[in-house]
Amino acid sequence: MKPGLSSKLLVYWLIGNAILTICFGLLLALICLFPTRAPALHALLVEGSLASFLPYIIFILIFSSFVSLSFYYDSRKR
């Protein structure tokens, strides 16, 4: 770890990133579930080369962030 980086700042950074990642995954899921709200983005996601991997990407984004947050909250209880 860098000498000038406090652990409290690092925790805030990781929690912020986890929350933003969850929001991004939920946004992708909502675009796929409700295509009439954002037709251009839906067409870009579905017709692109990542269309077959999109459900897995959404799952990994949301699940990994929840795992990170659960490890953080578990470590605070100790």
Backbone as numpy.savetxt, mean C-alpha at the origin, in Angstrom:
# Nx Ny Nz CAx CAy CAz Cx Cy Cz
22.22 2.09 10.88 21.38 3.26 10.88 22.26 4.50 10.88
21.82 5.55 10.23 22.58 6.78 10.18 22.71 7.39 11.57
23.82 8.05 11.86 23.99 8.61 13.20 23.00 9.73 13.53
22.57 10.51 12.55 21.68 11.63 12.82 20.20 11.29 12.74
19.88 10.03 12.46 18.50 9.62 12.27 17.95 9.03 13.57
16.93 9.65 14.11 16.37 9.12 15.35 15.40 7.99 15.04
15.25 7.08 15.99 14.36 5.94 15.77 12.91 6.39 15.75
12.58 7.45 16.46 11.20 7.96 16.47 10.83 8.48 15.08
11.74 9.19 14.45 11.50 9.70 13.10 11.36 8.55 12.11
12.17 7.52 12.28 12.10 6.36 11.41 10.75 5.65 11.55
10.26 5.53 12.77 8.96 4.90 13.01 7.86 5.70 12.34
7.89 7.02 12.48 6.88 7.85 11.82 6.95 7.71 10.31
8.14 7.63 9.76 8.32 7.46 8.32 7.73 6.12 7.85
8.01 5.05 8.58 7.52 3.73 8.19 6.00 3.63 8.33
5.43 4.22 9.36 3.98 4.21 9.52 3.33 5.02 8.42
3.88 6.17 8.11 3.34 6.98 7.01 3.38 6.26 5.69
4.49 5.59 5.42 4.60 4.82 4.17 3.62 3.66 4.14
3.42 2.99 5.26 2.47 1.88 5.30 1.05 2.37 5.04
0.68 3.49 5.63 -0.67 4.03 5.42 -0.85 4.48 3.98
0.14 5.13 3.40 0.04 5.54 2.00 -0.03 4.33 1.07
0.69 3.27 1.39 0.65 2.07 0.57 -0.73 1.41 0.64
-1.32 1.38 1.83 -2.67 0.84 1.97 -3.64 1.66 1.14
-3.53 2.98 1.21 -4.42 3.85 0.43 -4.25 3.63 -1.07
-3.02 3.46 -1.53 -2.77 3.22 -2.94 -3.37 1.89 -3.38
-3.22 0.86 -2.56 -3.81 -0.44 -2.89 -5.32 -0.38 -2.93
-5.92 0.33 -1.98 -7.37 0.48 -1.98 -7.86 1.30 -3.17
-7.08 2.30 -3.57 -7.42 3.07 -4.76 -7.42 2.19 -6.00
-6.41 1.36 -6.14 -6.38 0.43 -7.28 -7.56 -0.53 -7.25
-7.89 -1.02 -6.06 -9.03 -1.92 -5.94 -10.34 -1.22 -6.30
-10.51 0.01 -5.86 -11.73 0.76 -6.18 -11.84 1.07 -7.66
-10.72 1.36 -8.29 -10.74 1.60 -9.74 -11.17 0.34 -10.48
-10.72 -0.80 -10.01 -11.11 -2.06 -10.66 -12.56 -2.44 -10.37
-13.03 -2.15 -9.16 -14.40 -2.52 -8.80 -15.45 -1.59 -9.40
-15.14 -0.31 -9.49 -16.08 0.68 -10.02 -15.47 1.38 -11.24
-15.48 0.73 -12.39 -14.81 1.28 -13.57 -15.46 2.54 -14.12
-16.72 2.80 -13.82 -17.38 3.98 -14.38 -16.92 5.27 -13.71
-16.32 5.18 -12.53 -15.84 6.37 -11.83 -14.57 6.94 -12.47
-13.73 6.08 -12.98 -12.49 6.52 -13.62 -12.22 5.63 -14.83
-12.95 5.88 -15.93 -12.82 4.97 -17.08 -11.43 4.97 -17.72
-10.76 6.11 -17.72 -9.43 6.16 -18.35 -8.42 5.33 -17.55
-8.46 5.45 -16.23 -7.56 4.66 -15.41 -7.89 3.18 -15.46
-9.18 2.87 -15.49 -9.59 1.46 -15.57 -9.11 0.85 -16.88
-9.26 1.57 -17.97 -8.80 1.06 -19.26 -7.28 0.87 -19.27
-6.57 1.79 -18.65 -5.11 1.69 -18.58 -4.68 0.48 -17.77
-5.37 0.23 -16.67 -5.01 -0.91 -15.82 -5.40 -2.24 -16.43
-6.58 -2.33 -17.00 -7.10 -3.60 -17.50 -6.48 -3.98 -18.84
-6.24 -3.01 -19.69 -5.70 -3.32 -21.01 -4.18 -3.33 -21.05
-3.54 -2.99 -19.95 -2.08 -2.98 -19.90 -1.49 -4.36 -19.75
-0.19 -4.41 -19.72 0.49 -5.70 -19.62 0.45 -6.26 -18.20
0.11 -5.44 -17.21 0.05 -5.91 -15.83 -1.34 -6.36 -15.42
-2.25 -6.47 -16.35 -3.64 -6.78 -16.02 -3.79 -8.12 -15.32
-3.02 -9.10 -15.71 -3.16 -10.42 -15.07 -2.55 -10.44 -13.68
-1.62 -9.53 -13.40 -0.98 -9.48 -12.09 -1.60 -8.47 -11.14
-2.57 -7.71 -11.61 -3.14 -6.63 -10.81 -3.75 -7.10 -9.49
-4.54 -8.17 -9.45 -5.06 -8.61 -8.14 -3.96 -8.99 -7.15
-2.90 -9.60 -7.65 -1.80 -9.97 -6.77 -1.05 -8.74 -6.27
-0.88 -7.75 -7.12 -0.22 -6.51 -6.72 -1.03 -5.80 -5.65
-2.34 -5.74 -5.83 -3.20 -5.09 -4.83 -3.12 -5.85 -3.51
-3.18 -7.17 -3.56 -3.11 -7.96 -2.35 -1.78 -7.75 -1.63
-0.69 -7.77 -2.36 0.63 -7.59 -1.75 0.77 -6.21 -1.14
0.28 -5.18 -1.83 0.36 -3.82 -1.29 -0.38 -3.70 0.04
-1.59 -4.18 0.08 -2.41 -4.02 1.28 -1.93 -4.96 2.40
-1.67 -6.23 2.08 -1.30 -7.20 3.10 0.06 -6.87 3.72
1.04 -6.49 2.90 2.36 -6.19 3.45 2.32 -4.98 4.37
1.49 -4.01 4.05 1.38 -2.83 4.91 0.72 -3.19 6.23
-0.31 -4.02 6.19 -0.95 -4.44 7.44 0.00 -5.28 8.30
0.82 -6.10 7.67 1.80 -6.88 8.42 2.83 -5.95 9.07
3.29 -4.94 8.35 4.24 -3.99 8.91 3.64 -3.24 10.09
2.40 -2.80 9.95 1.75 -2.09 11.05 1.52 -3.02 12.24
1.18 -4.27 11.99 0.96 -5.19 13.12 2.26 -5.47 13.86
3.39 -5.59 13.14 4.67 -5.77 13.81 5.02 -4.55 14.64
4.70 -3.37 14.12 4.99 -2.15 14.87 4.17 -2.11 16.16
2.88 -2.38 16.08 2.03 -2.33 17.27 2.38 -3.45 18.25
2.80 -4.60 17.73 3.22 -5.69 18.60 4.50 -5.33 19.34
5.42 -4.65 18.68 6.67 -4.28 19.32 6.47 -3.19 20.37
5.43 -2.39 20.23 5.15 -1.34 21.22 4.61 -1.93 22.51
3.98 -3.10 22.46 3.41 -3.71 23.66 4.49 -4.33 24.55
5.63 -4.58 23.99 6.72 -5.21 24.77 7.49 -4.21 25.56
